[in-house]
């Protein structure tokens, strides 16, 4: 019987359990989580602040799941060392493994800023513990400064909006969501968020904190009660580096999610993988890829055969009911439609759809995502019809017969 | 397992399946009283370009990418049926981003709703199938 050890309590770990159990129902699985919860819906921490979910509902799977899958879940324990056949936790315990998944995730990056020590209430926004601490520190009169207008910073702003007096979000970039939006779309999203009363200071950054005042590079100053640092995240690669795994920005894995060290696999925020829309290695720290990468790793750890070779960056995110969907790379020929608050931009290169930004009306966007992931040659479908109106109608009758259900 | 299949040659494009679907969840006895003057959010939708028409609903994929992608843990697969836990869904629409068929839709509360083969109501067999006047929608085993 095999010994599987999984480091990390995120969604990649959960995918790995499902992957292992699809190929091996007997092996012993130990999941070591440094947080005090089994895998939970991490992106929902902002919805918790908004009272749209609870800690209980955020548990990704029921307690029964771990019993049914026969997983030994160790909570609140950090792994300090990976050896060749075992891992060691901070309390000195040793867990032997035949196959290991290192789903060590990422951590908030907090840049050194002068005077940071003088800020009394400062938080990052990544975990349930962060969220509960932030929740405790605010009241209806609080003024919040959020450094970082990326996904984390903006979702935090939305979550806090109705519970505090004022929110200012600053970012060094000249636009919100700079990693996934172009300027035109970012401006549209920003205007929609501003309607809720959230204020922005873009192309500006904090030069120095003087207690509860941030002195900005532009010379402006912002008074606040609570600071949230949401500049970005860094992959937790240290354990894998120490055992000799190849690490660039993230841990290098092949399509089987194997690292360069025998018997050690990795998935989730810690890895860099191939983005098929640009054929470049990058960290795609998004939940669907974490699950799918973890699942693929699990199958291979259990001596099955699986490859995760169609990874793309993709996001679906909404602010105050306004939806944003993005995927792939923004390169090649552009097809665009604009209609009121809705924008659709599709990027076409070498007879393939390789990316999109869609704001507002997002129905059936999965049809585009599927064209990207499957590298569908656009001359095999009626793309002129699909680009205007995503549906299965412009596909061939054979395609529909095959995909919608067998022989008719 | 038995699933819903459509025959596009027989579909009349009448949209009755959409009304039967919306009605199935109401628990009321009379369709016109239940749905009159109300916006409906059916989980089966007719696609129609004037020449081709058919009804589209969740395929309950073997390898369901919506379940793998759900950020809230609301989607799961039970006995072959892709199910949604309405209490857990927060309406992020990641499933809409990934579904290759465009089969997931928003309901009146902006959360996602989807076909669960009428296992979530008291219809017994899927209401769209029972109500289809031309047998263009069937519920059968094909795997």
Interface residues (C-beta under 8 A of the other chain):
Chain A: X15 X41 X43 X44 X47 X52 X53 X57 X58 X59 X60 X61 X287 X288 X291 X292 X295 X314 X315 X316 X317 X318 X321 X323 X325 X327 X362 X363 X364 X365 X366 X367 X369 X370 X385 X390 X391 X392 X393 X397 X400 X403 X404 X405 X406 X407 X408
Chain B: X3 X5 X6 X7 X8 X9 X47 X48 X49 X52 X54 X56 X59 X65 X68 X69 X71 X72 X73 X87 X88 X90 X91 X92 X93 X94 X95 X96 X97 X98 X99 X100 X101 X102 X104 X105 X110 X142 X143
